[in-house]
């Protein structure tokens, strides 16, 4: 399986919200890191604080976060800072947030490394908070920031109060920069559920039904009774039904409707689609209907993918369909376009990052454009790329048969069986589509290595090493294509045996495409392995390729026999 591209969001808060030139210098420094996408800059006059949001792969986000803290420390003197928001440093907080392909625990480890680097190289002491906390009590940001900037001098060298990294006696540097809290937290989704009522009271009642905090328990069970207290004098609460959520009801003049406004603080515990269904249920219990959903800010792609698959499963429909189709189901199911157009390219973090880094990819060409590009006199795309594409087409055909079978009249009881096969097919197809461009990239690396200077002995040695590294990569990529294409046989065999008999010929064509992909990629393994000086590695790779070719021929013969018998 191909792992999702790792994407991390970073939301540093700097202690400057009034001087636009200072803010711009900090954000310019972030944008100088190639691969980072600056999503939002939100300055506050009263708080004298700016919330900055950017995303990228872990390595570039770590570098951009470091530069942000560095530039803020150079430009902001905490001895002169005043504002309404709690703060303790030029960069007050710097949380890392998992978006895709990375866990909260991995982000926490990155945060600790970032904090150590900031303290070591910039001499800005750092506390680690939330998931990155090194002690349980420091999960709470308020504990790390106790006493704010003004309390730091006393805390710096007290063992239980000192920063996690960079603790030292108060000096000129700390006095200027203060301390930074570096942490990791889950992604927060801000959403509003639209109601077919103008009643704020009804909206609040629904919000109290679902939010984790719930509502106060009142004397006699009456909604107007006095809130009940426990032995310690604290109000007794009746918890709501959704963990990891905060919610209130309000009326929006612009739309002339009431909404349940919700922050989902843990989307792993309460995904958006679960919140939508539960708010809808509680609204119905009170004679109200949810007409749609409004997303405030940006969301990870998995929010829509998980939602689309959830609603497809409720319909007993296959989830192994193209990603864009799943997203459309999510949009319509939750009414994301109820109040205004919802464009995923503008609301999904991965799409924004993808569009910002848009480069010419073969998989983005039309079918004719791909064929034309292949036919040109340039040697890439070549046989390895075409092999990967043939494998992807084989996977697509097997997936098509699975989806047709899942929706076949009279086969309703088997929808999930075929949906699971379609899911497998989509994963294999995605892996091979990635390899379409990867193979061309492998060729380009070899060309770049051959173009390196060779005027001195050192340059010759470096060039030779680069050529060998690029050649090894160019041998491993088609071997990856062979392994991925081989997975197609399992899917097509199952569809030939169990799938819709009217589409057995399609399963057969998928098998033929998969065999061509394995054998074609095998040719590329062999021709590139010939250029490796490490013959032991070359022989090992060619041996693996030959074994896959043998197995592919056997699979093709076996499955095509099944297909021919059913025709």
C-alpha positions as CSV (number, residue, x, y, z in Angstrom):
1,X,0.0,0.0,0.0
2,X,1.2,3.5,-0.8
3,X,1.4,5.7,2.3
4,X,-0.3,9.0,2.1
5,X,2.0,12.0,1.6
6,X,2.9,13.4,5.0
7,X,1.5,16.8,5.5
8,X,1.8,18.9,8.7
9,X,0.2,22.1,9.7
10,X,1.9,24.7,11.9
11,X,0.2,27.6,13.6
12,X,2.7,29.8,15.3
13,X,1.4,32.8,17.3
14,X,3.8,35.7,17.4
15,X,3.5,38.6,19.9
16,X,3.0,41.3,17.3
17,X,-0.4,42.3,16.0
18,X,-0.1,45.9,15.2
19,X,3.1,46.5,13.2
20,X,2.3,45.2,9.7
21,X,6.0,45.5,8.6
22,X,7.2,43.2,11.4
23,X,4.4,40.7,10.6
24,X,5.3,40.7,6.9
25,X,9.0,40.1,7.6
26,X,8.1,37.0,9.7
27,X,5.7,35.6,7.1
28,X,8.2,36.4,4.3
29,X,10.8,34.3,6.1
30,X,8.3,31.4,6.3
31,X,7.5,31.6,2.6
32,X,11.2,31.5,1.7
33,X,11.2,27.8,2.5
34,X,10.5,26.0,-0.7
35,X,7.5,23.7,-0.4
36,X,5.7,25.6,2.3
37,X,2.2,27.0,1.7
38,X,1.2,30.0,3.8
39,X,-2.6,29.6,4.4
40,X,-3.5,32.4,6.7
41,X,-2.2,35.5,8.6
42,X,-4.6,36.8,11.2
43,X,-3.4,39.8,13.2
44,X,-5.2,41.1,16.3
45,X,-4.9,44.8,17.4
46,X,-6.2,44.4,21.0
47,X,-4.3,41.1,21.6
48,X,-1.2,42.5,19.8
49,X,-0.8,39.0,18.5
50,X,-0.8,37.3,15.0
51,X,-1.9,33.8,14.3
52,X,0.0,32.4,11.3
53,X,-1.0,29.1,9.5
54,X,1.1,27.2,7.0
55,X,1.4,23.6,5.8
56,X,3.9,21.4,4.1
57,X,5.8,18.1,4.5
58,X,7.4,17.6,7.9
59,X,10.9,18.7,6.9
60,X,9.9,22.0,5.3
61,X,7.5,22.8,8.0
62,X,10.1,22.2,10.7
63,X,12.5,24.5,8.8
64,X,9.9,27.2,8.3
65,X,8.8,27.1,12.0
66,X,12.5,27.4,13.0
67,X,12.9,30.5,10.8
68,X,9.7,32.0,12.1
69,X,10.9,31.8,15.7
70,X,14.3,33.1,14.6
71,X,12.9,36.2,12.8
72,X,10.3,36.9,15.5
73,X,13.1,36.8,18.2
74,X,15.1,39.3,16.1
75,X,12.3,41.7,15.6
76,X,10.1,41.6,18.7
77,X,11.3,42.8,22.1
78,X,9.2,41.3,24.8
79,X,10.2,44.0,27.3
80,X,8.1,46.4,25.2
81,X,5.1,44.1,24.6
82,X,1.6,44.7,25.9
83,X,-1.6,43.0,24.7
84,X,-4.9,41.4,25.9
85,X,-3.8,37.8,25.2
86,X,-1.7,35.7,27.6
87,X,1.9,35.4,26.2
88,X,5.4,34.6,27.2
89,X,7.6,35.0,24.1
90,X,8.2,36.7,20.8
91,X,6.8,33.4,19.3
92,X,4.4,32.5,22.1
93,X,3.2,29.1,20.9
94,X,4.2,26.9,17.9
95,X,2.0,23.8,17.6
96,X,2.4,21.1,14.9
97,X,-0.8,19.5,13.7
98,X,-1.1,16.2,11.7
99,X,-3.1,16.7,8.5
100,X,-2.4,13.5,6.5
101,X,0.0,10.5,6.4
102,X,1.4,11.3,9.9
103,X,0.2,10.6,13.4
104,X,-0.1,12.9,16.4
105,X,2.6,10.9,18.1
106,X,5.0,11.5,15.2
107,X,4.2,15.2,15.3
108,X,4.9,15.2,19.0
109,X,8.4,13.8,18.4
110,X,9.0,16.4,15.7
111,X,7.9,19.2,18.1
112,X,10.4,18.0,20.7
113,X,13.1,18.0,18.1
114,X,12.1,21.5,17.0
115,X,12.1,22.8,20.6
116,X,15.6,21.4,21.2
117,X,16.9,23.0,18.0
118,X,15.4,26.4,18.8
119,X,16.8,26.3,22.3
120,X,20.3,25.2,21.1
121,X,20.7,27.3,18.0
122,X,18.6,30.4,18.7
123,X,19.1,30.4,22.5
124,X,15.3,30.8,22.9
125,X,14.2,28.5,25.8
126,X,11.3,26.2,25.0
127,X,8.5,24.4,26.9
128,X,6.8,21.4,25.3
129,X,3.0,21.2,25.7
130,X,0.0,19.1,24.8
131,X,1.0,15.9,23.0
132,X,4.6,16.9,23.0
133,X,4.7,17.4,26.8
134,X,7.5,15.7,28.6
135,X,5.5,15.7,31.9
136,X,1.8,15.1,32.3
137,X,1.0,18.5,33.8
138,X,2.6,20.3,30.9
139,X,0.0,19.0,28.5
140,X,-1.9,22.0,29.7
141,X,-0.5,25.2,28.0
142,X,-1.6,27.3,30.9
143,X,0.8,25.4,33.2
144,X,3.7,26.1,30.8
145,X,2.7,29.8,30.5
146,X,2.0,30.3,34.2
147,X,2.9,33.9,35.1
148,X,3.3,34.8,31.5
149,X,6.4,36.7,30.3
150,X,6.6,38.6,33.6
151,X,7.0,35.4,35.6
152,X,9.7,33.9,33.5
153,X,12.7,35.4,35.3
154,X,11.7,33.7,38.6
155,X,10.9,30.3,36.9
156,X,13.9,30.0,34.6
157,X,16.2,28.1,37.0
158,X,13.6,26.5,39.3
159,X,13.8,22.8,38.5
160,X,10.0,22.1,38.4
161,X,9.3,25.4,36.6
162,X,12.2,25.7,34.1
163,X,11.7,25.2,30.4
164,X,12.2,21.7,28.9
165,X,15.0,23.0,26.7
166,X,17.4,26.0,27.2
167,X,16.9,26.6,30.9
168,X,19.5,29.2,32.2
169,X,19.7,32.2,34.4
170,X,17.9,35.3,33.2
171,X,20.0,37.2,30.7
172,X,19.6,39.8,28.0
173,X,18.7,37.2,25.4
174,X,15.8,35.7,27.3
175,X,14.7,39.1,28.4
176,X,14.3,40.1,24.8
177,X,12.8,36.9,23.3
178,X,11.0,35.3,26.2
179,X,10.2,31.6,25.9
180,X,8.3,29.6,23.3
181,X,5.9,26.8,23.8
182,X,6.3,24.1,21.1
183,X,3.6,21.4,21.0
184,X,1.6,19.0,19.0
185,X,-2.2,18.8,18.9
186,X,-5.0,17.3,16.8
187,X,-6.6,19.1,14.0
188,X,-9.6,21.3,15.0
189,X,-12.6,21.6,12.7
190,X,-14.8,24.7,13.1
191,X,-18.3,24.0,11.6
192,X,-21.8,25.4,11.8
193,X,-24.9,23.2,11.2
194,X,-27.7,25.1,9.5
195,X,-31.2,24.8,11.0
196,X,-34.6,25.4,9.5
197,X,-35.4,27.7,12.4
198,X,-34.7,31.2,13.6
199,X,-34.8,30.2,17.3
200,X,-31.5,30.6,19.1
201,X,-33.1,28.9,22.0
202,X,-33.8,25.8,20.0
203,X,-30.3,25.9,18.5
204,X,-28.8,26.2,22.0
205,X,-30.8,23.3,23.2
206,X,-29.5,21.1,20.4
207,X,-25.9,22.3,21.1
208,X,-26.3,21.3,24.8
209,X,-27.6,17.9,23.7
210,X,-24.5,17.1,21.8
211,X,-21.5,19.0,23.1
212,X,-19.2,17.0,25.4
213,X,-19.7,19.5,28.3
214,X,-23.4,19.0,28.1
215,X,-25.8,21.1,30.2
216,X,-26.3,21.8,34.0
217,X,-28.4,19.4,35.9
218,X,-31.3,21.4,37.3
219,X,-33.5,20.9,40.3
220,X,-36.6,18.9,39.6
221,X,-35.4,18.2,36.1
222,X,-37.0,21.5,35.1
223,X,-35.3,23.6,32.4
224,X,-35.9,26.6,34.6
225,X,-34.8,25.0,37.9
226,X,-31.7,26.1,39.7
227,X,-28.4,24.4,38.6
228,X,-27.5,21.6,41.1
229,X,-24.1,21.6,42.9
230,X,-21.9,18.8,44.1
231,X,-20.3,18.6,47.5
232,X,-17.5,20.9,46.4
233,X,-19.9,23.5,45.2
234,X,-19.3,22.8,41.5
235,X,-22.2,22.7,39.0
236,X,-23.3,19.1,38.2
237,X,-23.3,18.7,34.4
238,X,-25.2,16.2,32.2
239,X,-22.7,15.3,29.5
240,X,-23.6,15.6,25.8
241,X,-23.4,12.8,23.3
242,X,-20.3,13.9,21.3
243,X,-16.9,13.6,22.8
244,X,-14.2,16.1,21.8
245,X,-16.7,18.8,20.8
246,X,-17.7,22.3,22.0
247,X,-20.9,23.9,20.7
248,X,-23.4,26.8,21.1
249,X,-26.5,28.0,19.3
250,X,-26.7,31.3,17.6
251,X,-28.6,33.3,15.0
252,X,-26.9,34.6,11.8
253,X,-28.3,37.7,10.3
254,X,-26.6,37.2,7.0
255,X,-28.4,33.8,6.4
256,X,-31.5,34.6,8.5
257,X,-31.3,31.2,10.2
258,X,-30.1,29.7,13.5
259,X,-27.1,27.5,13.6
260,X,-25.4,25.0,16.0
261,X,-21.8,26.3,16.0
262,X,-19.3,23.6,16.9
263,X,-15.6,23.1,17.3
264,X,-14.6,19.5,16.9
265,X,-11.4,19.3,18.9
266,X,-10.7,15.6,18.2
267,X,-11.7,14.4,14.8
268,X,-10.4,10.9,15.5
269,X,-13.0,10.5,18.2
270,X,-15.8,12.5,16.6
271,X,-15.4,12.9,12.8
272,X,-17.5,15.5,11.0
273,X,-19.9,13.0,9.6
274,X,-20.7,11.6,13.0
275,X,-21.3,15.1,14.4
276,X,-23.6,15.9,11.4
277,X,-25.7,12.8,12.0
278,X,-25.9,13.3,15.7
279,X,-26.9,17.0,15.5
280,X,-29.5,15.9,12.9
281,X,-30.9,13.3,15.2
282,X,-31.1,15.7,18.2
283,X,-32.6,18.4,16.0
284,X,-35.3,16.1,14.8
285,X,-36.1,15.2,18.4
286,X,-36.9,18.9,18.9
287,X,-38.9,19.3,15.7
288,X,-36.0,21.0,13.9
289,X,-34.1,19.9,10.7
290,X,-30.5,20.3,9.8
291,X,-30.5,21.7,6.2
292,X,-26.7,21.8,5.7
293,X,-23.3,22.3,7.0
294,X,-20.9,25.3,6.9
295,X,-17.2,24.7,7.2
296,X,-15.2,27.6,8.7
297,X,-11.6,27.6,7.6
298,X,-9.8,24.6,6.1
299,X,-10.1,20.8,6.6
300,X,-7.9,17.8,5.9
301,X,-9.0,15.7,2.9
302,X,-9.6,12.6,5.0
303,X,-12.6,14.5,6.6
304,X,-14.4,14.4,3.3
305,X,-13.2,11.0,2.3
306,X,-14.2,9.4,5.6
307,X,-17.6,11.1,5.3
308,X,-18.2,10.1,1.7
309,X,-17.4,6.5,2.5
310,X,-19.6,6.6,5.6
311,X,-22.6,7.7,3.6
312,X,-21.9,5.3,0.8
313,X,-21.9,2.4,3.3
314,X,-25.2,3.5,4.7
315,X,-26.6,3.2,1.2
316,X,-24.9,-0.2,0.8
317,X,-22.9,1.2,-2.1
318,X,-19.3,0.4,-3.0
319,X,-16.7,2.7,-1.5
320,X,-14.1,1.7,-4.1
321,X,-14.8,4.6,-6.4
322,X,-12.6,7.5,-7.5
323,X,-11.7,10.0,-4.8
324,X,-13.5,12.9,-6.5
325,X,-16.8,10.9,-6.5
326,X,-16.4,10.1,-2.8
327,X,-16.0,13.8,-2.1
328,X,-19.1,14.7,-4.1
329,X,-21.1,12.2,-2.0
330,X,-19.8,13.9,1.2
331,X,-20.7,17.4,0.0
332,X,-24.2,16.4,-0.9
333,X,-24.8,14.2,2.1
334,X,-23.9,16.9,4.6
335,X,-25.2,19.9,2.6
336,X,-21.9,21.6,2.4
337,X,-23.2,23.7,-0.5
338,X,-26.4,24.6,1.3
339,X,-25.6,28.3,1.8
340,X,-23.0,28.9,-0.9
341,X,-20.8,27.0,-3.3
342,X,-18.4,24.6,-1.7
343,X,-15.2,24.1,-3.7
344,X,-12.9,21.4,-2.3
345,X,-9.9,22.9,-4.1
346,X,-10.3,26.0,-1.9
347,X,-11.2,24.2,1.4
348,X,-9.1,21.1,1.6
349,X,-5.5,21.6,2.8
350,X,-4.0,18.9,0.6
351,X,-5.5,20.4,-2.5
352,X,-4.3,23.9,-1.7
353,X,-0.8,22.6,-1.2
354,X,-1.0,20.5,-4.3
355,X,-2.1,23.5,-6.4
356,X,0.6,25.7,-4.9
357,X,3.3,23.2,-5.9
358,X,1.7,22.3,-9.3
359,X,4.2,20.9,-11.7
360,X,3.7,19.2,-15.1
361,X,2.8,15.6,-14.3
362,X,2.1,13.0,-16.9
363,X,-1.0,11.8,-15.0
364,X,-2.5,15.2,-15.4
365,X,-2.4,15.0,-19.2
366,X,-5.3,13.9,-21.4
367,X,-5.2,10.4,-22.9
368,X,-4.2,11.9,-26.3
369,X,-1.7,14.2,-24.6
370,X,-0.1,11.3,-22.8
371,X,0.2,9.4,-26.1
372,X,1.6,12.4,-27.9
373,X,4.2,13.1,-25.2
374,X,5.3,9.4,-25.3
375,X,5.7,9.6,-29.1
376,X,8.0,12.6,-29.1
377,X,11.8,12.2,-29.7
378,X,12.6,12.6,-26.0
379,X,13.4,9.3,-24.3
380,X,11.0,9.9,-21.4
381,X,8.3,8.9,-20.8
382,X,9.4,5.5,-22.0
383,X,8.7,1.8,-21.4
384,X,8.8,1.9,-17.6
385,X,6.3,4.7,-17.5
386,X,4.0,3.0,-20.0
387,X,4.3,-0.3,-18.0
388,X,3.1,1.5,-14.8
389,X,0.2,3.0,-16.7
390,X,-0.8,-0.4,-18.1
391,X,-0.7,-1.8,-14.6
392,X,-3.0,1.1,-13.4
393,X,-5.4,0.4,-16.3
394,X,-5.4,-3.3,-15.3
395,X,-6.3,-2.4,-11.7
396,X,-9.0,0.0,-13.0
397,X,-10.6,-2.7,-15.0
398,X,-10.7,-5.1,-12.0
399,X,-12.1,-2.3,-9.9
400,X,-14.8,-1.6,-12.5
401,X,-16.0,-5.2,-12.4
402,X,-16.0,-5.1,-8.6
403,X,-18.2,-1.9,-8.6
404,X,-20.5,-3.3,-11.2
405,X,-20.9,-6.5,-9.2
406,X,-21.5,-4.5,-6.0
407,X,-24.4,-2.7,-7.6
408,X,-25.8,-5.7,-9.6
409,X,-29.5,-6.2,-9.1
410,X,-30.2,-9.3,-7.0
411,X,-26.7,-9.3,-5.5
412,X,-27.5,-6.7,-2.8
413,X,-26.4,-9.1,0.0
414,X,-22.9,-9.2,-1.5
415,X,-22.3,-5.4,-1.9
416,X,-19.7,-5.2,0.9
417,X,-17.7,-8.2,-0.5
418,X,-17.3,-6.5,-3.8
419,X,-16.8,-3.0,-2.2
420,X,-13.8,-4.4,-0.4
421,X,-12.3,-5.7,-3.7
422,X,-13.0,-2.3,-5.3
423,X,-11.2,-0.6,-2.4
424,X,-8.2,-2.8,-2.9
425,X,-8.3,-2.0,-6.6
426,X,-8.3,1.7,-6.0
427,X,-5.3,1.5,-3.7
428,X,-3.3,-0.5,-6.3
429,X,-4.3,1.9,-9.1
430,X,-3.2,4.9,-7.0
431,X,0.2,3.2,-6.3
432,X,0.7,2.6,-10.0
433,X,-0.4,6.1,-11.0
434,X,2.3,7.5,-8.6
435,X,4.8,5.2,-10.4
436,X,3.9,6.7,-13.8
437,X,5.6,9.9,-12.9
438,X,8.2,8.2,-10.6
439,X,9.7,6.3,-13.5
440,X,10.2,9.4,-15.6
441,X,11.7,11.1,-12.5
442,X,14.1,8.2,-12.3
443,X,15.3,8.8,-15.9
444,X,15.7,12.5,-15.2
445,X,17.9,11.8,-12.2
446,X,20.3,9.8,-14.4
447,X,20.4,12.7,-16.9
448,X,21.1,15.2,-14.2
449,X,23.9,13.0,-12.8
450,X,25.6,12.7,-16.2
451,X,25.4,16.5,-16.4
452,X,27.5,17.1,-13.3
453,X,31.0,18.6,-13.7
454,X,34.0,16.3,-14.1
455,X,36.9,18.7,-14.3
456,X,38.7,17.5,-11.1
457,X,39.2,14.2,-9.5
458,X,36.8,15.2,-6.7
459,X,34.2,16.2,-9.2
460,X,34.7,12.9,-11.2
461,X,34.2,10.9,-8.0
462,X,31.1,12.8,-7.0
463,X,29.7,12.5,-10.5
464,X,30.4,8.7,-10.6
465,X,28.7,8.2,-7.2
466,X,25.7,10.3,-8.3
467,X,25.3,8.3,-11.5
468,X,25.4,5.0,-9.6
469,X,22.8,6.3,-7.0
470,X,20.5,7.4,-9.8
471,X,21.0,4.1,-11.7
472,X,20.1,2.2,-8.6
473,X,17.0,4.3,-8.2
474,X,16.1,3.8,-11.8
475,X,16.3,0.0,-11.3
476,X,14.3,0.0,-8.1
477,X,11.4,2.0,-9.5
478,X,10.4,-0.5,-12.3
479,X,10.8,-3.3,-9.8
480,X,8.3,-1.5,-7.6
481,X,6.1,-1.2,-10.7
482,X,6.4,-5.0,-11.2
483,X,5.4,-5.7,-7.6
484,X,2.4,-3.3,-7.7
485,X,1.2,-4.6,-11.1
486,X,1.4,-8.2,-9.8
487,X,-1.3,-7.3,-7.2
488,X,-3.7,-6.8,-10.0
489,X,-3.9,-10.5,-10.7
490,X,-5.5,-11.2,-7.3
491,X,-8.3,-8.7,-8.0
492,X,-8.9,-9.8,-11.5
493,X,-8.9,-13.4,-10.6
494,X,-11.5,-12.8,-7.9
495,X,-13.7,-10.9,-10.4
496,X,-13.3,-13.5,-13.1
497,X,-14.5,-16.2,-10.6
498,X,-17.0,-14.3,-8.5
499,X,-17.9,-11.0,-10.3
500,X,-20.6,-10.0,-12.7
501,X,-20.4,-12.7,-15.5
502,X,-21.4,-10.0,-18.0
503,X,-18.0,-8.3,-17.3
504,X,-15.7,-11.3,-17.2
505,X,-14.0,-10.1,-20.5
506,X,-13.1,-6.9,-18.7
507,X,-11.4,-8.9,-16.0
508,X,-9.5,-10.7,-18.7
509,X,-8.3,-7.5,-20.3
510,X,-7.2,-6.4,-16.8
511,X,-5.1,-9.6,-16.5
512,X,-3.5,-9.0,-19.9
513,X,-2.7,-5.4,-19.0
514,X,-1.1,-6.6,-15.7
515,X,1.0,-9.2,-17.4
516,X,2.3,-6.6,-19.9
517,X,3.0,-4.2,-17.1
518,X,5.1,-6.8,-15.1
519,X,7.0,-8.0,-18.2
520,X,7.5,-4.4,-19.5
521,X,8.8,-3.1,-16.2
522,X,11.0,-6.2,-16.0
523,X,12.8,-5.1,-19.2
524,X,13.6,-1.8,-17.5
525,X,14.9,-3.5,-14.4
526,X,17.3,-5.5,-16.5
527,X,18.6,-2.7,-18.8
528,X,19.2,-0.3,-15.8
529,X,20.7,-3.0,-13.6
530,X,23.3,-3.5,-16.4
531,X,24.7,-0.1,-15.5
532,X,25.3,-0.9,-11.8
533,X,28.9,-1.5,-10.7
534,X,27.7,-3.3,-7.6
535,X,27.0,-6.6,-9.3
536,X,25.7,-8.4,-6.2
537,X,22.9,-5.8,-5.9
538,X,22.3,-5.9,-9.7
539,X,22.0,-9.7,-9.7
540,X,19.6,-9.6,-6.7
541,X,17.3,-7.1,-8.4
542,X,17.3,-9.0,-11.7
543,X,16.6,-12.2,-9.8
544,X,13.6,-10.7,-8.2
545,X,12.4,-9.4,-11.6
546,X,12.7,-12.8,-13.2
547,X,10.8,-14.4,-10.4
548,X,7.9,-11.9,-10.8
549,X,7.9,-12.5,-14.6
550,X,7.6,-16.3,-14.1
551,X,4.7,-15.8,-11.6
552,X,3.0,-13.3,-13.8
553,X,3.0,-15.7,-16.8
554,X,1.6,-18.4,-14.6
555,X,-1.1,-16.1,-13.2
556,X,-2.1,-14.9,-16.7
557,X,-2.5,-18.5,-18.0
558,X,-4.5,-19.6,-15.0
559,X,-6.9,-16.6,-14.9
560,X,-7.4,-16.4,-18.7
561,X,-8.4,-20.1,-18.6
562,X,-11.2,-19.1,-16.2
563,X,-12.2,-16.2,-18.4
564,X,-12.3,-18.3,-21.6
565,X,-14.5,-20.9,-19.8
566,X,-17.0,-18.3,-18.8
567,X,-17.2,-16.5,-22.2
